[in-house]
Amino acid sequence: ASGLAFYTSTLPIDRIKTIMMTQDLRTPTHSSSLAAFGSVVQTQGVSGLYRGCLPTLLRTFVGQAVALTVYDRAMSALDDSWW
């Protein structure tokens, strides 16, 4: 639950970063991150800040599940052979 809360709070920052990084450098659409933020909220609403978040959350869920499984197995292996 804490991981979900973390990603939910930081996804808008990642969305704005992606917008800023993918704009044309010769003719940028947004002059700053704050301008990009305002544009997204004005044109798409607050939900626009979370556009594309499902793949990120799914990737995070799978990655955390794998990490927890590896950690659990490693600890079990160490407990069995430690003594």
C-alpha positions as CSV (number, residue, x, y, z in Angstrom):
1,A,0.0,0.0,0.0
2,S,2.8,2.4,0.7
3,G,4.4,1.7,-2.7
4,L,1.1,2.5,-4.3
5,A,0.8,5.7,-2.4
6,F,4.3,6.7,-3.4
7,Y,3.8,6.1,-7.1
8,T,0.4,7.8,-7.0
9,S,1.9,10.9,-5.6
10,T,4.9,11.0,-7.9
11,L,3.3,9.9,-11.2
12,P,2.3,13.5,-12.1
13,I,5.9,14.6,-11.8
14,D,7.0,11.7,-14.1
15,R,4.3,12.7,-16.6
16,I,5.5,16.3,-16.7
17,K,9.1,15.1,-17.1
18,T,8.1,12.9,-20.0
19,I,6.3,15.8,-21.7
20,M,9.3,18.1,-21.3
21,M,11.7,15.5,-22.5
22,T,9.7,14.5,-25.6
23,Q,8.9,18.0,-26.9
24,D,10.8,19.4,-30.0
25,L,13.9,21.2,-28.8
26,R,13.8,23.6,-31.8
27,T,10.2,24.7,-31.1
28,P,9.3,23.7,-27.6
29,T,5.7,23.7,-26.7
30,H,6.3,24.4,-23.0
31,S,8.9,26.9,-21.7
32,S,9.1,25.2,-18.2
33,S,7.8,22.3,-16.2
34,L,5.3,24.6,-14.5
35,A,4.0,25.7,-17.9
36,A,3.6,22.0,-19.0
37,F,1.8,21.3,-15.7
38,G,-0.6,24.2,-16.2
39,S,-1.2,23.1,-19.8
40,V,-2.0,19.5,-18.9
41,V,-4.4,20.5,-16.1
42,Q,-6.1,23.1,-18.3
43,T,-6.6,20.9,-21.4
44,Q,-7.0,17.4,-19.8
45,G,-7.9,18.1,-16.2
46,V,-6.2,16.6,-13.2
47,S,-6.7,13.2,-14.6
48,G,-4.3,14.1,-17.4
49,L,-1.5,14.1,-14.9
50,Y,-2.1,10.3,-14.5
51,R,-2.4,9.5,-18.2
52,G,-0.4,6.4,-18.9
53,C,0.0,5.4,-15.3
54,L,-1.5,1.9,-15.5
55,P,1.6,0.4,-17.3
56,T,3.9,2.0,-14.8
57,L,1.9,0.7,-11.8
58,L,1.7,-2.8,-13.3
59,R,5.4,-2.8,-14.0
60,T,6.1,-1.7,-10.5
61,F,3.7,-4.4,-9.1
62,V,5.5,-7.1,-11.0
63,G,8.9,-5.8,-10.2
64,Q,8.2,-5.6,-6.5
65,A,6.6,-9.1,-6.5
66,V,9.8,-10.5,-8.1
67,A,12.1,-8.6,-5.7
68,L,10.1,-9.9,-2.7
69,T,10.2,-13.5,-4.0
70,V,14.0,-13.3,-4.6
71,Y,14.5,-11.8,-1.2
72,D,12.4,-14.4,0.5
73,R,14.1,-17.3,-1.3
74,A,17.6,-15.9,-0.5
75,M,16.7,-15.5,3.2
76,S,15.4,-19.1,3.3
77,A,18.5,-20.4,1.6
78,L,20.7,-18.4,4.1
79,D,18.7,-19.7,7.1
80,D,19.0,-23.3,5.9
81,S,22.8,-23.2,5.3
82,W,23.8,-20.5,7.8
83,W,24.5,-22.9,10.7
